[in-house]
Amino acid sequence: MAGGMVKRGSGIPLCDRVRTGGVPLGAAPLGPRCPARHCWVADAVDGDGEKRPGLLLEWRQRDRRWEGLVVYAARIRPHGWGLVQEWLPAELLTPV
């Protein structure tokens, strides 16, 4: 017989044998959760004066003040947008 023609198994359809949840039982997690968080960035580098959506990647403390490493879009070219990554004081970042 051709491959797949022999009827083996428990008679349960394949769709009922698939585990839900995406991670097989007993599998180790892939690693720590992604630390990135959405935020609003005030005082963008282009000086437009409006808050921009950003992605907060990391925190650090400098001179007793907290700063966040963020990535956001700004008008850094005469006719277009670009990505900016910079450390900003916590006062300029608002959680979403």
Summary of the structure (lengths in Angstrom):
residues: 96
radius of gyration: 24.5
end to end distance: 60.4
largest distance: 75.8
contacts: 171
relative contact order: 0.20
helix: 7%
strand: 44%
